[in-house]
Amino acid sequence: MSNQLNDTDKMIWGKHKGELMQDVPASYFHYLWTNGKKEDRLCPVADYIRRSLFVLKKEHTDGIWE
């Protein structure tokens, strides 16, 4: 994926637009994940979440990620 987001890239939209991906709260990524991004195969943010699930699950243990 050529537009792959990494920790030091900026969030491209939403409530945390412009913040570094590593600084966006795991709870916000969980919200996106459970509200449709889990199924989105073309979204760079969904791809970032998918690749970061191991860490995000540790940061937001109250969330159901499956």
N, CA, C and O atoms as a GROMACS GRO file, in nm:
protein
  264
    1MET      N    1   0.086  -0.118   0.000
    1MET     CA    2   0.000   0.000   0.000
    1MET      C    3   0.090   0.124   0.000
    1MET      O    4   0.168   0.143   0.093
    2SER      N    5   0.080   0.206  -0.101
    2SER     CA    6   0.170   0.320  -0.117
    2SER      C    7   0.140   0.434  -0.020
    2SER      O    8   0.230   0.511   0.013
    3ASN      N    9   0.018   0.446   0.025
    3ASN     CA   10  -0.016   0.554   0.118
    3ASN      C   11  -0.026   0.503   0.261
    3ASN      O   12  -0.110   0.547   0.338
    4GLN      N   13   0.062   0.409   0.295
    4GLN     CA   14   0.062   0.347   0.428
    4GLN      C   15   0.101   0.450   0.534
    4GLN      O   16   0.203   0.519   0.522
    5LEU      N   17   0.020   0.458   0.638
    5LEU     CA   18   0.047   0.550   0.748
    5LEU      C   19   0.134   0.482   0.854
    5LEU      O   20   0.119   0.363   0.882
    6ASN      N   21   0.224   0.560   0.911
    6ASN     CA   22   0.310   0.512   1.018
    6ASN      C   23   0.291   0.600   1.141
    6ASN      O   24   0.221   0.702   1.134
    7ASP      N   25   0.353   0.563   1.252
    7ASP     CA   26   0.337   0.635   1.378
    7ASP      C   27   0.366   0.785   1.368
    7ASP      O   28   0.300   0.865   1.435
    8THR      N   29   0.462   0.823   1.285
    8THR     CA   30   0.502   0.964   1.276
    8THR      C   31   0.429   1.042   1.167
    8THR      O   32   0.459   1.159   1.144
    9ASP      N   33   0.335   0.977   1.100
    9ASP     CA   34   0.250   1.048   1.003
    9ASP      C   35   0.134   1.112   1.077
    9ASP      O   36   0.101   1.074   1.190
   10LYS      N   37   0.072   1.210   1.012
   10LYS     CA   38  -0.041   1.280   1.073
   10LYS      C   39  -0.173   1.213   1.035
   10LYS      O   40  -0.191   1.165   0.923
   11MET      N   41  -0.265   1.212   1.132
   11MET     CA   42  -0.400   1.160   1.107
   11MET      C   43  -0.461   1.243   0.995
   11MET      O   44  -0.450   1.365   0.995
   12ILE      N   45  -0.523   1.176   0.900
   12ILE     CA   46  -0.567   1.243   0.778
   12ILE      C   47  -0.708   1.301   0.784
   12ILE      O   48  -0.744   1.381   0.698
   13TRP      N   49  -0.788   1.264   0.883
   13TRP     CA   50  -0.924   1.317   0.895
   13TRP      C   51  -0.978   1.291   1.035
   13TRP      O   52  -0.914   1.224   1.117
   14GLY      N   53  -1.095   1.344   1.060
   14GLY     CA   54  -1.165   1.316   1.185
   14GLY      C   55  -1.128   1.407   1.300
   14GLY      O   56  -1.061   1.509   1.283
   15LYS      N   57  -1.173   1.370   1.416
   15LYS     CA   58  -1.157   1.446   1.539
   15LYS      C   59  -1.011   1.477   1.570
   15LYS      O   60  -0.980   1.582   1.627
   16HIS      N   61  -0.920   1.386   1.534
   16HIS     CA   62  -0.778   1.402   1.565
   16HIS      C   63  -0.694   1.436   1.441
   16HIS      O   64  -0.574   1.410   1.439
   17LYS      N   65  -0.758   1.493   1.340
   17LYS     CA   66  -0.687   1.529   1.217
   17LYS      C   67  -0.568   1.618   1.250
   17LYS      O   68  -0.579   1.714   1.326
   18GLY      N   69  -0.454   1.585   1.191
   18GLY     CA   70  -0.332   1.663   1.210
   18GLY      C   71  -0.244   1.615   1.323
   18GLY      O   72  -0.127   1.654   1.331
   19GLU      N   73  -0.296   1.530   1.412
   19GLU     CA   74  -0.215   1.475   1.520
   19GLU      C   75  -0.133   1.359   1.467
   19GLU      O   76  -0.174   1.291   1.372
   20LEU      N   77  -0.017   1.336   1.527
   20LEU     CA   78   0.062   1.220   1.490
   20LEU      C   79  -0.018   1.094   1.521
   20LEU      O   80  -0.086   1.087   1.623
   21MET      N   81  -0.009   0.997   1.433
   21MET     CA   82  -0.084   0.873   1.453
   21MET      C   83  -0.053   0.811   1.589
   21MET      O   84  -0.143   0.756   1.654
   22GLN      N   85   0.070   0.819   1.633
   22GLN     CA   86   0.108   0.760   1.761
   22GLN      C   87   0.046   0.833   1.879
   22GLN      O   88   0.042   0.779   1.990
   23ASP      N   89  -0.002   0.956   1.858
   23ASP     CA   90  -0.062   1.035   1.965
   23ASP      C   91  -0.215   1.028   1.967
   23ASP      O   92  -0.278   1.077   2.061
   24VAL      N   93  -0.274   0.968   1.864
   24VAL     CA   94  -0.419   0.952   1.862
   24VAL      C   95  -0.456   0.844   1.965
   24VAL      O   96  -0.396   0.736   1.964
   25PRO      N   97  -0.552   0.871   2.052
   25PRO     CA   98  -0.588   0.774   2.155
   25PRO      C   99  -0.636   0.641   2.097
   25PRO      O  100  -0.708   0.637   1.997
   26ALA      N  101  -0.594   0.533   2.161
   26ALA     CA  102  -0.636   0.400   2.119
   26ALA      C  103  -0.788   0.388   2.124
   26ALA      O  104  -0.847   0.315   2.044
   27SER      N  105  -0.850   0.458   2.216
   27SER     CA  106  -0.996   0.452   2.227
   27SER      C  107  -1.063   0.510   2.101
   27SER      O  108  -1.169   0.463   2.061
   28TYR      N  109  -1.000   0.610   2.039
   28TYR     CA  110  -1.055   0.666   1.914
   28TYR      C  111  -1.040   0.567   1.800
   28TYR      O  112  -1.131   0.548   1.720
   29PHE      N  113  -0.923   0.503   1.793
   29PHE     CA  114  -0.905   0.399   1.691
   29PHE      C  115  -1.005   0.286   1.712
   29PHE      O  116  -1.056   0.229   1.615
   30HIS      N  117  -1.033   0.253   1.837
   30HIS     CA  118  -1.131   0.149   1.866
   30HIS      C  119  -1.269   0.191   1.817
   30HIS      O  120  -1.342   0.112   1.757
   31TYR      N  121  -1.305   0.316   1.841
   31TYR     CA  122  -1.433   0.369   1.794
   31TYR      C  123  -1.443   0.353   1.641
   31TYR      O  124  -1.544   0.304   1.590
   32LEU      N  125  -1.339   0.395   1.569
   32LEU     CA  126  -1.340   0.383   1.423
   32LEU      C  127  -1.349   0.237   1.381
   32LEU      O  128  -1.424   0.203   1.289
   33TRP      N  129  -1.273   0.152   1.447
   33TRP     CA  130  -1.268   0.010   1.414
   33TRP      C  131  -1.404  -0.056   1.429
   33TRP      O  132  -1.445  -0.135   1.344
   34THR      N  133  -1.473  -0.024   1.538
   34THR     CA  134  -1.602  -0.088   1.563
   34THR      C  135  -1.718  -0.021   1.490
   34THR      O  136  -1.831  -0.070   1.494
   35ASN      N  137  -1.690   0.091   1.425
   35ASN     CA  138  -1.795   0.161   1.350
   35ASN      C  139  -1.767   0.163   1.201
   35ASN      O  140  -1.793   0.262   1.132
   36GLY      N  141  -1.713   0.052   1.150
   36GLY     CA  142  -1.704   0.034   1.006
   36GLY      C  143  -1.565   0.022   0.946
   36GLY      O  144  -1.551  -0.033   0.837
   37LYS      N  145  -1.462   0.072   1.014
   37LYS     CA  146  -1.328   0.067   0.954
   37LYS      C  147  -1.270  -0.074   0.951
   37LYS      O  148  -1.180  -0.102   0.872
   38LYS      N  149  -1.320  -0.161   1.036
   38LYS     CA  150  -1.272  -0.299   1.038
   38LYS      C  151  -1.291  -0.365   0.902
   38LYS      O  152  -1.210  -0.448   0.860
   39GLU      N  153  -1.398  -0.329   0.834
   39GLU     CA  154  -1.430  -0.390   0.704
   39GLU      C  155  -1.371  -0.314   0.585
   39GLU      O  156  -1.377  -0.362   0.472
   40ASP      N  157  -1.314  -0.197   0.608
   40ASP     CA  158  -1.264  -0.111   0.500
   40ASP      C  159  -1.122  -0.151   0.463
   40ASP      O  160  -1.027  -0.124   0.537
   41ARG      N  161  -1.108  -0.215   0.350
   41ARG     CA  162  -0.976  -0.265   0.305
   41ARG      C  163  -0.895  -0.158   0.232
   41ARG      O  164  -0.775  -0.178   0.210
   42LEU      N  165  -0.955  -0.048   0.194
   42LEU     CA  166  -0.885   0.054   0.116
   42LEU      C  167  -0.842   0.176   0.197
   42LEU      O  168  -0.765   0.258   0.148
   43CYS      N  169  -0.890   0.189   0.316
   43CYS     CA  170  -0.864   0.306   0.400
   43CYS      C  171  -0.727   0.296   0.468
   43CYS      O  172  -0.699   0.196   0.534
   44PRO      N  173  -0.641   0.397   0.451
   44PRO     CA  174  -0.510   0.394   0.516
   44PRO      C  175  -0.518   0.393   0.669
   44PRO      O  176  -0.431   0.335   0.734
   45VAL      N  177  -0.621   0.454   0.726
   45VAL     CA  178  -0.636   0.453   0.871
   45VAL      C  179  -0.673   0.312   0.918
   45VAL      O  180  -0.620   0.265   1.018
   46ALA      N  181  -0.762   0.247   0.847
   46ALA     CA  182  -0.798   0.109   0.880
   46ALA      C  183  -0.676   0.018   0.869
   46ALA      O  184  -0.657  -0.071   0.952
   47ASP      N  185  -0.594   0.039   0.767
   47ASP     CA  186  -0.471  -0.038   0.752
   47ASP      C  187  -0.378  -0.015   0.870
   47ASP      O  188  -0.319  -0.109   0.922
   48TYR      N  189  -0.365   0.109   0.912
   48TYR     CA  190  -0.281   0.142   1.029
   48TYR      C  191  -0.334   0.070   1.153
   48TYR      O  192  -0.256   0.011   1.229
   49ILE      N  193  -0.464   0.075   1.174
   49ILE     CA  194  -0.524   0.008   1.290
   49ILE      C  195  -0.495  -0.143   1.283
   49ILE      O  196  -0.454  -0.203   1.381
   50ARG      N  197  -0.518  -0.202   1.167
   50ARG     CA  198  -0.495  -0.345   1.147
   50ARG      C  199  -0.351  -0.383   1.183
   50ARG      O  200  -0.328  -0.483   1.250
   51ARG      N  201  -0.254  -0.303   1.137
   51ARG     CA  202  -0.113  -0.332   1.163
   51ARG      C  203  -0.074  -0.302   1.307
   51ARG      O  204   0.029  -0.351   1.354
   52SER      N  205  -0.154  -0.222   1.378
   52SER     CA  206  -0.122  -0.180   1.515
   52SER      C  207  -0.208  -0.249   1.620
   52SER      O  208  -0.201  -0.213   1.738
   53LEU      N  209  -0.288  -0.346   1.582
   53LEU     CA  210  -0.382  -0.409   1.675
   53LEU      C  211  -0.316  -0.459   1.803
   53LEU      O  212  -0.372  -0.443   1.911
   54PHE      N  213  -0.200  -0.520   1.792
   54PHE     CA  214  -0.133  -0.575   1.910
   54PHE      C  215  -0.111  -0.467   2.016
   54PHE      O  216  -0.137  -0.489   2.134
   55VAL      N  217  -0.063  -0.352   1.975
   55VAL     CA  218  -0.035  -0.241   2.067
   55VAL      C  219  -0.166  -0.176   2.112
   55VAL      O  220  -0.182  -0.145   2.230
   56LEU      N  221  -0.257  -0.154   2.020
   56LEU     CA  222  -0.383  -0.088   2.054
   56LEU      C  223  -0.463  -0.168   2.156
   56LEU      O  224  -0.528  -0.111   2.244
   57LYS      N  225  -0.460  -0.300   2.144
   57LYS     CA  226  -0.531  -0.385   2.240
   57LYS      C  227  -0.475  -0.368   2.380
   57LYS      O  228  -0.549  -0.376   2.478
   58LYS      N  229  -0.345  -0.344   2.391
   58LYS     CA  230  -0.282  -0.322   2.522
   58LYS      C  231  -0.315  -0.184   2.577
   58LYS      O  232  -0.330  -0.167   2.698
   59GLU      N  233  -0.327  -0.086   2.488
   59GLU     CA  234  -0.355   0.051   2.532
   59GLU      C  235  -0.502   0.073   2.565
   59GLU      O  236  -0.536   0.156   2.650
   60HIS      N  237  -0.589  -0.001   2.499
   60HIS     CA  238  -0.734   0.013   2.523
   60HIS      C  239  -0.790  -0.126   2.552
   60HIS      O  240  -0.853  -0.190   2.467
   61THR      N  241  -0.766  -0.171   2.674
   61THR     CA  242  -0.803  -0.308   2.712
   61THR      C  243  -0.954  -0.326   2.731
   61THR      O  244  -1.002  -0.439   2.732
   62ASP      N  245  -1.027  -0.217   2.747
   62ASP     CA  246  -1.172  -0.227   2.764
   62ASP      C  247  -1.245  -0.254   2.634
   62ASP      O  248  -1.362  -0.294   2.635
   63GLY      N  249  -1.177  -0.233   2.523
   63GLY     CA  250  -1.242  -0.248   2.393
   63GLY      C  251  -1.243  -0.390   2.342
   63GLY      O  252  -1.152  -0.468   2.372
   64ILE      N  253  -1.344  -0.423   2.266
   64ILE     CA  254  -1.353  -0.552   2.198
   64ILE      C  255  -1.307  -0.527   2.054
   64ILE      O  256  -1.374  -0.456   1.980
   65TRP      N  257  -1.196  -0.583   2.017
   65TRP     CA  258  -1.134  -0.555   1.888
   65TRP      C  259  -1.167  -0.659   1.782
   65TRP      O  260  -1.145  -0.633   1.663
   66GLU      N  261  -1.218  -0.774   1.819
   66GLU     CA  262  -1.242  -0.882   1.721
   66GLU      C  263  -1.365  -0.856   1.642
   66GLU      O  264  -1.401  -0.936   1.555
   0.00000   0.00000   0.00000
